[in-house]
Amino acid sequence: MPLEVSPEKIGFNPRGEGSFKLPFKEQIDFFRQKLNLPTTYYDDIIKSAHDRAFIVAGAAKADLLDDFRQAIDKAITEGKSIGWFCGEFDKIVAKHGWAYNGERDWRSRVIYTTNLRASYAAGRYAQLTDPDLLKVRPYWKYKHSDTVAHPRPLHQSWNNTVLRYDDPWWLTHFCPNGYGCQCYVVAVRPSEYKGHPAPDDGTYTKVDAFGNSHVLPNGVDYGWDYQPGANRSTPLKDIIDQKLIRFPTSIGADMWQALKPALAIETTQQWHNTLAQWLSTPQAGRTAIVGGIEPPILDWLNNKQITPQSAEIAIREGLIRGSKQARHDLAGDGLSEMEWRQLPTIIANPDQVLFDTRSGKLIYIAAAATDGVKLAVEFDYKKVKGGPLNMIVSGFRQSTAILAEMIRGGLYEVVQ
């Protein structure tokens, strides 16, 4: 499946072999299935998470990120040059007043080359793993580009390495293998494999900003030890959940609000599967994230000098199957399994949000199937053992009349 080569397009070529004719369908398809994801640091997400998310390190605002995304999309689909992108970079920075780290030429080049090389590699991965191609060319050959000004010695040593496409070495060495890497992979026939084992050049350890240790192969940059495009089916919610916990609260709230429409179906389906598993297996102390605090509610809390430590809203399985649920069931106001299934919808689209003036907790209210009754989900944003989780602490049914009375009596305050 060769690329269509044309001398008219002087755009970007990750292989350093001249220029290629765009559009490159698999590359474009890969890039366009991504969802914009605000970030604070360059390694807020790493490795295969980039298969689902478009990021620009430090771009935390949705409109800023979207402008960068449109510029990169145009660079990919129309073969725009780095010079053109630098001009777009300047316009976007001026429009949004973005204060970025690093020197302008370096920063714009990193954004441009990283996105084009990774999307190119993901498109090539889609081509190389096509079942029809694998039948005749089940081996891959590593190719080093001799046009690189400062070649990495290990990358040079890997040149012409031939291994089966499913050899574990490719899981960490599929190109590119770092910033500025122009190596690439081609499919070859079995006759080119000479029986040599995969290179083993040892490993090194990288400790990230959060104190987590990452063991990587020598010669592969931090965050690049993965196959671009191989994990594009990874649920985006899994990535978002980890970021909600790690992000500053205000950024996490903005992110949740921006991504909520795109995540709605995935969040609901994942919660249904989680709930079914919890109810059919022994308790194991499991926790699930089911939503996030939105900016207006966060602003309301901040005005009361209340600052949650993160934006996520989570629930422990023990709440649904534990003593508190049993007490509610005995009192006749416990949530049923079908009502617990509505949990992500209650969090994302509540009829009302109340503040309990006695406990300081928030209560999300939604309509029940029975007239005159509401579903209530209460959560606590105070730090608890195990980290700064906003944990749901109660779920129950309450009459509309009692809720109204508690509001009139000042026991509940209306947030929205």
N, C-alpha and C positions, 0 to 999 in steps of 0.2 A: 504494500500500500504506500507507494512513494508520494512525497509532497510534490505539488505543482510548482516548479521553479520558474521564475520570470525575472529578467533584468530590470523591468520597469519599476518594481517595488523596492525602494531603498528604505525599508523599514527595519524591523528588528529580526535578527536571526540568532537564536540561542546557540546554534552550532558553530557560528563563526565561519560559515562557508559561503558567504555572499548573502543573497536575499531570497525570500520565498514569497510566492503569490498568496495573498489572502483573499477571501476568508478561508480559514482552516477549520472545517466544521466541528471536529471533535474538540478543538481548543476553545472555540466560541461556545459550544454547548456546555463545556465544563465551567467556564467562567460565569456564564449567565445563570447557572443553577445555584450559585452562591447567594447567601444572604448577607447584607451589610451588618457588621458587628462592631460597635464602638469599643475602643481599647484605650488603656492608659500607657502600657508598656509594650515593647516589641514582642515579648514572650508571654503576653496574656494568654495567647493560644499558640501551640507549637505543633509541629509534625502534621499528622493527618487531619487535625481540626481545620487546617486551611483548605481542605477539600470541600468544606461546607460553608466557610465564612470568608467574606472579603473584609480585610482590615487594612488600615493605615495606622501604624503605631502612633499613639497620642491623639488620634482623631476620635474624640468622644461624642461629638455632636452629629446627629443624623444628617442634617443638610450638608455639612462639610464633607462627611464620608460619601454621601451620594454624589456630590460634584466630582470627587476623585474617582469614584466608580465609573461615572459616565466618561471621564477622560480616558481611563484605562480601557474601557470597552471600545472606544473609538480607536485607540491605538492598536488593539488587537484586530478588530474587524476591518480597519482601513489601512493597516500597516504604517501607522504614523511613526515618525522618527523620534529619537530622544530629544532633539532640538525642539520639535513641536511640543512635546510633553512638558519641557521646561517652561515654555511660554504659558501653557495651561496651568502649571503649578503656580507660577507667579500670580495669575489672575485669581485662582482659588484662594491663595493665601491672603491676597489683598481684600477680596470680597468678605472673607470671614474673620480677618484679623487674627489668623492662626499663629500662635507662637510655638514654633517647632524646634526640636533639638537638632544640632548639626549644621553644617554649612550648606547653603542652598543647592549648589551643583551636586554635591554628594547625596543630599537627601532626596532630591528629585530623581536622580539616577537610580537609587536603591528602590524607590517605589516603582519606577518604570520597569527596570530589569527584573526585579523579583517577581512581579506579577506576570510579566510576559514569559519569563523562563518557566515558572511553575505551571502556568496554564498550557504552555507548549508541551511540557513534559507530560502533563495529565492527558492532553489530547493524543500524544504519541502512545501513552500507556493504553488508552482505549483502542488504538489501532493494533498495537502489538499483542494484545490479549484477545483479539477477535478470534473466535473458534476456528474459522476457516483458515486464517493465517497460521495459527498454532499447529494445524495438522501438517503443514508442509515446512514450517520454520519454527520449531519448538525451542530453538536455542537463541539466546541473546548475546550480542557482542558489545562490550564497553568500548567507546571511542573517545579519545581525548582530542580536544581541538588544539592544533598547533598555532592558532592565531592569538592565543592568550598571551598578553604581555608578560605576566608573572605566573607561569604555570606552577601548580602544586606538584611536588615530586611524587607523592603517592598516586595522584591522579594520572601522571605520566606512566607510572609503573603498572597501572591497571589497564592501560591501552591494549586493545585486542583480546582482553579476557573474555573467554567464551564459556557460558554455563547455561544449563537448562533454565527456562523462564521461571520455574518454580523452585529454583535453588534458594535457600534461605539468605544467601549473600545479597540478593537483589532487594530484600526487604529493607535493607539499610543503605544500599549503595546505588539504587536507581537514581539516575541523574535528574536534576542537578544536585551536587553534594555540598553546596555552600553558596554564599554570596559571590557573584561574579563567575561561578563555575559555568563553563560552556561545553562540558562533556555531554555526550548523548548516547543513546542505545539503539542498536539496529537488530532486526531479526535475521537469523541465518539458518542454513540447513544443518542437519545433524552431522554432515561430513566435516564441518568446520570445528567440531568439538574434538579435542585431542586427549581428553581424559584427565586434564590437569585439575586439581582441586581449587576451590575458591581461595583467593588471597586471604591471609590472616596477618594483619599488621598491628594487632594489639588494640587496646582501648585506652580511653582517658575519661576522667570524671569532671563534669561541669555542675557546679552548685548554683542554682538560680536565685533570684531575689527573695524567694520565699523560703530558702534554706533546703529545698529539695535537691537531691543528688541525681544526676542523669549520667549513665554510662554510655559512651558513644564510641564507635570505631574511629581509630586514628585516620585522619584524612577527611572526615565528614564533619562539617560545622554543626554546632548546636542547633537543634530544631530541623535539620535537613535529613535526618536518618529515617526516611520513610519513602513510600512510593506515591508520588503525586497522582491523584485520581483514583487510587485503589480503594479509598474509603469514602467515596462520595455518597454512599448510601447510609453512612452513620447518622443516627438521629440527631438533628440539630439541637434538640432539647438537651441532650446529654452534654453538649458543649456549653450551652447557655447556663445550665444549672451550676456548673463549676465556676463560671464567671460571675454569676450572681453572688456567690459566696465570697469570692476573692475581691470583687470590685468595691470601691468606695460607694456608700449607700446612694448618693445622689445620681451617680453615673449608672449604677445598676437599675435604679428606678426608671431613668430615661430609656435605658436599653430595653427593659421589660415592656414599657409602653410602646416603643417603636416596633418591637418584634412580636407583640401579642397577636396581631391578626395572622401572621405567617405561622405562628406556633400553635394556634388554637386546636386544629385537628390532631396534630402530633401529641400535644400535651394531654388532650382528653383520652386518646386511644392508649397512650402509655399508662395513664392513671388507671384506666379500666383493667388493663392487664396486670398492673401492680396490685390493685385491690383484690382481684380474683386470686392471685398467687398468695397474698397474705391470708385470705380467708380459707384457703385450701391446704395450707402447710403450717407446721408448728411455728410459733413465734420465734423470731431470731433477732429482735431488736432493730429491725429495718426502718429506714427513714426515706421519705420521698418528697421531692420539691414539687409543689402543685401550683405555684403562682408567684407573683411578686407585688410589692408595694408600688403604686403608681405615684408620679410626682405630685399631683394635687394633695393626696393624702399625706405624703411625706412632708410637704410644705406646711400642712395643718399641724402635724405633730411638732415640727420645728418651731412653729409659733408658740407652742406650749413648752418650749425648751426640752422637748423629747427628741432624741436622735437615735433611731435604730442603728445597729452596727452593720447591717447589710440589708439588701432589698428583697431577698427570697422569703417565701412563706412555705414552711415545711410541715410535715405531719409524721408522727411515729405510729407504727402499726399497733402498738399497745393501747393507743387511745380508742381505736375502733373495736378492739377485742378485750379491753381491760376492765377494771373495776368501775371506772367512770361511765363507760358505755352501759355496763350492767345496771348501775344506779339509775341512769336515764331510762333504760328499758323498763325497769321496775316501776318508775314513776309515770310511764306511758308517754314520755316525750323524747325518747331516743330516736336517732336517725336510722332509717332502714338502709339495707344494702343499696337499694336503688337511689336513695337520697344521698348516700355517701358517694355514689358514682358521679353525682353532679358537682363535686367539690371544685374542680378547676373552673367550671362555669360560674359558680358562686363567687369565687375569688376574682375572676376576670370581669364579670358583669353583674355586680351586686345591685339589688334594688335600692339599697341604703347601706351606709357605713356608720356605725355608732361608736362612741367612745364611752366606756364604762368609767364614770367619775369616781367610783370607789376603788377599783382595782387598777385603772389605767390601761386596761386592755382594749383592743379594737374588736368589734363584732361586725361581721359581714352578714347582711340579711338578704334572703331571696324568697320568692314565692314558693309555697308548697302546693301540692295537688289538692289539698283540702281547703275550702274557703275559710277565711278567718284565721289561718295558720301560716306562720312564716318559718323558714329554715334559718337557723342562726349558727354561725361558725365563729368561734372566739379564738384569737391568737395573741400571744405575748411576744413583744419585741425586746424583752430584756435578755441580757446575756445569760445563757444557761450552760451547764456542764457539757463539754463537747464542742463549744464554739459559739460564735455569735449568730445563732439561728433564730429566726422569727417563727416560733413553733405554735401550731394550732394546739390548743389545750382543751377545747370542748366543742361539741357539736350537738345541737338539740333543736326541738321544735317548740315554738312559742306562739301564743295567740296574738293576733294583731292588736287586740284591745289592751292586753297587758303591756306590750311594747309601747303603745301610745301613752299609757299611763306612766310608765317609767320615764319616758322623755319629758312629760309634763312635770313630773316630780323632781326632775333634775338628776335622776340616777344615771340616765343615758344622755349624752350630748350628740347631736347630729353632726357628723363630719361631712357627709355628702349624701 
